[in-house]
Amino acid sequence: MTVRIGHHKFDDVNYDANGDVLYLSAGAPAEADAGDGTPEGHFVRFDEDGEVVGVTLVNARWLIDRDGKLTVTLPGEAATELDAEALAPALSSVGR
């Protein structure tokens, strides 16, 4: 499964249902060199070259249930809206 945010593709997806946190990584999760928060309260991880390698989406299911979408703004990009249909497979990826 792949989740796209802006021009970034995340192919390693894991959902923690207890914490309602969706972890997205480009490739296998690895130690990030740096990280930063988004305006929406999510977290973006960067490699040593400053490229986005992962995103942690906080309250993913709650936001989908409340708003019908989840908004993420990655550095240097416009806000991306992910709807329930786009995230349904990711939110069922518990324990992957």
Order of alpha helices (4+ residues) and beta strands (2+ residues): beta-beta-beta-beta-beta-beta-beta-alpha-beta-beta-alpha
